[in-house]
């Protein structure tokens, strides 16, 4: 055995993991597409894929959120003639929407129920700040607004264990373990 053997094995390993990533993404897409059809049971998809129903729910929510974001981006980039430009002397009475900043992929990867919990926590700790965001983005509601609040809070310095870099023992920099990282005994 020499370094060439190791390089060959490492190359085959990389190709296999890349192929696995492609097939996993295809399986996730197919599973989500099935879950969005009427009459398809989540339990049947879970049985075939081997994934938990909770994991499937998260995949479906993430796909729906991504589709909504693409639609929002599409609508926000479409140029429409200004009402003031098309009708002379028309008074514009509605404030322009503030563009929504892009949300980090780490925040988007969080499950919706965790994001809602984090927003509730932020409202208890800093209600004025949360209200300020709601007023800045009155056109956002529901999950879009919640994900934005969590992302802006993380940028502001609020500690979110899942988003902080873990240390070598699995704990975050603030000494907390991320949610779902409980040690398994058996």
ABEGO torsion letter per residue (X at the ends): XBAAAAAAAAAAAAAAAAAAAAAAAAAAAAAAAAAABBGBBAAAAAAAAGBBAAAAAAAAAAAAAAAAAAAAAAAAABBBBBAAAABBGBBBABBBBBBBBBBBAAAAABBAAAAAAAAAAAAAABAAAAAAAAAABAABBEAAAAAAAAAAAAAAGBBBAAABBBBAAGBBAAGBBBBGABBBBX
